[in-house]
Amino acid sequence: MEKITSVTNNRIKDIVKLRDEKKFQIEEQAFFIEGLHMVDEAIKRNLVRSIFLEERMLDKIDASMNYECVLITDNVSNKIASTKTNQGIFAVCELATQKLNLDQNILLLDQIQDPGNMGTLIRSAASFNFQTVVASNHSVSFYNPKVLRSTQGNLFSVNLVNADLLTTINELKENDYIIIGTVLNTNCKSLSSITFDKKQKYALIIGNEANGISLELHDLIDINLNIEMNNDVKSLNAAIAGSIIMYNI
């Protein structure tokens, strides 16, 4: 079993790059995860390429399985970890094949930038049976360390797709989806006034935290919703608003 003790090792440099850079994740068709729970979930789904772990964690995994195991020292753990404390176990995983599942409700994320919002929305999508999450190409990476922590392991419960939203929405409309948005205009309806048909397929768009849904998508929206709330509260953040609407759908 290979052992890495230096933080300047080329494999460690690549892991740091994989952890932090969306472009490199796409080039390598891989992502980096941290912690025993996340590694266990990735193993169950046969996504693991390589596991990097300290000796104290060897009894936590089955080293005979079909993935590479590399021993690392604690200084290397501290280098590749995204937090000050870590469990001493990490993995490089395969990106799953990205394709739309056109049988269920879909969440569309338009230039979401905050990792906490992205992670919470993925977690809510998994909770409320939105089994596919599509993020525009300018959104934060699904595999950003803060996103991964916010998902609480639910990253593996949904189908994650990066795609152009204009093209995606047109495809969804051709497949009988109703497109739900949150643009506040004269035709906007209150969420409490809508009765959703459980047999109907819906796609919900959540827009950028600062600018909302991109203007080019406005004409493709079938229903815009407004969440009624206390007048003293001006707005909800993207993750909370999206979660409330998904729950109601």
Number of C-alpha atoms within 10 A of each C-alpha: 8 9 14 19 14 14 17 11 11 10 12 20 14 13 22 16 17 25 23 18 15 19 12 16 21 13 9 12 14 20 28 27 26 25 16 19 13 20 22 16 17 21 20 10 10 14 20 24 17 17 23 25 27 19 15 12 14 14 8 11 16 11 14 8 9 12 17 16 21 18 21 23 18 15 12 21 23 16 17 23 22 17 11 7 9 16 16 24 26 25 28 22 21 18 17 15 10 13 13 19 12 15 12 16 23 26 25 25 28 24 22 26 17 17 22 19 22 27 27 23 26 33 25 21 25 20 16 16 17 23 21 26 24 25 25 19 16 14 19 19 27 23 24 24 21 18 23 25 20 20 23 14 18 20 23 18 17 17 20 22 19 18 17 14 21 13 9 15 20 14 14 18 16 9 12 12 22 19 22 20 26 24 21 12 10 7 10 14 17 12 18 12 9 12 9 12 9 9 7 13 19 23 26 25 27 26 21 18 17 11 10 18 20 16 10 9 15 13 7 16 18 13 16 21 20 18 15 11 10 8 7 6 7 7 13 12 11 21 21 15 16 24 20 14 19 22 13 12 21
